[in-house]
Amino acid sequence: MQELTKILDEHFSMVEIASGEYFVKEGQYAKTVGYVESGLLHSYQIDKNGEMITTNFFQEGSFCGSYYSFYQQLPALDFIKAITDTKIYTIGFERLQKLFREDLVVNQIGRMAIEEVCIQKDIRLSKMLKLDAKSRYLWFVETYPFVIEKAPLKYIASYLGMKPESLSRIRREFIS
């Protein structure tokens, strides 16, 4: 963790994103990726029916980005929007690639960060396929307590593959 803090301070730039502002917009090129110092963001896509589908949450201590756009240098497939005021350390593509080539520690931390993103995507996919709605919610509460406190229910419901009404019904079961 100390090494990460040193790398962030030396090579990344601090950006403040106000609640409701975008870090990335669909169709634009993601010029940076980041590390969330504080706050909460979510990524989403708009489905064929015009509905917003939350695909990820980025909370304090997590790496954040439209990875497809950033690493492929192609237009973003998603939006990333701040749910709360957020502070995020950012770095551009060329600078990060140079650091990966020249600094073994940065390379290792970058690899571990990418591994974590892949693992979390696999876990979410498995939960979505194997668990019923109530079990998905329980998993989410246990895994993302900060998000439960800060994110609107419609974003959480969308992430869990359900309608807000269904999530409200599930939550009421636990309250009563």
C-alpha positions in Angstrom: 0.0 0.0 0.0 2.9 2.3 0.8 4.3 1.7 -2.7 1.0 2.4 -4.3 0.7 5.7 -2.5 4.2 6.7 -3.6 3.4 5.8 -7.2 0.1 7.7 -7.2 1.8 10.8 -5.7 4.7 10.7 -8.2 3.0 9.7 -11.5 -0.7 10.3 -11.3 -2.7 13.6 -11.2 -5.5 14.3 -8.7 -8.8 15.1 -10.3 -12.0 16.1 -8.5 -15.3 15.1 -10.0 -18.5 16.6 -8.6 -21.5 14.4 -8.0 -23.4 14.0 -11.3 -20.3 14.7 -13.5 -18.8 12.2 -15.9 -15.4 10.6 -15.8 -16.1 8.9 -19.2 -18.9 9.2 -21.7 -19.9 6.5 -24.2 -18.5 7.1 -27.7 -15.6 9.3 -26.4 -12.1 8.1 -26.0 -11.1 7.3 -22.4 -7.8 9.2 -22.2 -7.2 8.2 -18.5 -7.7 5.5 -16.0 -7.7 6.2 -12.3 -7.6 5.2 -8.7 -10.4 6.4 -6.5 -9.1 8.2 -3.5 -12.6 9.1 -2.1 -16.1 9.0 -3.4 -18.2 6.7 -5.5 -18.8 6.3 -9.2 -20.8 3.9 -11.3 -20.4 2.7 -14.9 -23.5 2.0 -17.0 -24.6 1.3 -20.5 -27.9 2.1 -22.2 -29.7 -1.0 -23.4 -31.8 -1.5 -26.6 -34.9 -0.3 -24.7 -33.2 2.9 -23.6 -32.8 1.7 -20.0 -29.7 2.5 -18.0 -28.0 -0.7 -16.8 -25.3 -0.3 -14.1 -22.3 -2.4 -14.9 -19.9 -1.5 -12.1 -19.3 0.6 -9.0 -16.0 2.2 -8.3 -15.4 3.0 -4.6 -12.6 4.3 -2.5 -9.5 2.1 -3.0 -10.5 0.8 -6.4 -9.1 1.4 -9.9 -11.6 3.0 -12.2 -11.8 3.3 -16.0 -13.4 2.4 -19.2 -10.8 -0.3 -19.8 -11.9 -1.3 -23.2 -11.6 2.2 -24.5 -8.4 3.0 -22.6 -6.4 -0.1 -23.5 -7.7 -0.5 -27.0 -7.7 3.2 -27.7 -11.2 3.0 -29.1 -14.5 4.8 -28.2 -15.9 4.0 -24.8 -18.8 1.5 -24.6 -20.0 2.9 -21.3 -20.5 6.0 -19.2 -18.8 6.5 -15.8 -20.5 9.0 -13.6 -19.8 10.2 -10.1 -22.5 9.3 -7.6 -20.9 11.4 -4.9 -18.2 14.1 -5.0 -15.1 12.1 -5.9 -11.3 12.5 -5.8 -9.5 10.3 -8.3 -5.8 9.9 -9.2 -5.6 9.7 -13.0 -2.9 8.8 -15.5 -2.9 8.8 -19.3 -2.3 5.9 -21.6 1.2 6.8 -22.9 2.5 7.6 -19.5 1.2 4.4 -18.0 2.6 2.3 -20.8 6.0 4.0 -20.3 5.9 3.3 -16.5 4.9 -0.4 -17.2 8.0 -0.7 -19.4 10.4 1.1 -17.1 9.3 0.3 -13.6 8.9 -3.3 -12.4 7.0 -2.3 -9.3 4.5 -0.3 -11.3 4.2 -3.1 -13.8 3.5 -5.6 -10.9 0.9 -3.3 -9.3 -0.7 -2.7 -12.7 -0.9 -6.4 -13.3 -2.4 -7.1 -9.9 -5.0 -4.3 -10.5 -6.0 -5.8 -13.8 -6.2 -9.2 -12.3 -8.5 -7.9 -9.6 -10.8 -6.3 -12.2 -11.0 -9.6 -14.1 -11.7 -11.6 -10.9 -14.4 -9.2 -9.8 -16.1 -9.4 -13.2 -16.0 -13.2 -13.0 -17.5 -13.2 -9.5 -20.3 -10.9 -10.5 -21.1 -13.0 -13.6 -21.2 -16.1 -11.6 -23.5 -14.5 -9.0 -25.8 -13.2 -11.7 -26.1 -16.6 -13.3 -26.3 -18.8 -10.2 -28.1 -16.9 -7.5 -31.7 -15.8 -7.1 -32.6 -12.2 -6.6 -32.6 -12.3 -2.8 -29.2 -14.1 -2.7 -27.7 -11.6 -5.1 -28.8 -8.8 -2.9 -27.4 -10.4 0.2 -24.1 -11.0 -1.6 -24.1 -7.3 -2.7 -24.8 -6.0 0.9 -21.9 -8.1 2.2 -19.5 -7.2 -0.6 -20.4 -3.5 -1.1 -21.6 -1.9 2.2 -20.3 1.5 1.2 -22.3 1.4 -2.1 -25.4 0.4 -0.2 -25.1 3.5 1.9 -24.4 5.9 -1.0 -25.9 4.7 -4.3 -29.5 5.2 -5.3 -31.5 2.0 -5.2 -32.2 2.1 -8.9 -28.5 1.8 -9.7 -28.1 -1.1 -7.3 -31.2 -2.9 -8.7 -29.9 -2.4 -12.2 -26.5 -3.9 -11.2 -28.2 -6.9 -9.7 -30.4 -7.5 -12.7 -33.8 -6.5 -11.2 -36.3 -3.7 -11.2 -36.2 -1.2 -8.3 -39.6 -2.5 -7.2 -38.3 -6.0 -6.8 -35.3 -4.7 -4.8 -37.6 -2.7 -2.6 -39.7 -5.8 -1.9 -36.6 -7.8 -1.1 -35.3 -5.1 1.3 -38.7 -5.0 3.1 -38.4 -8.7 3.8 -35.2 -8.1 5.8 -36.6 -5.1 7.6 -39.8 -6.8 8.8 
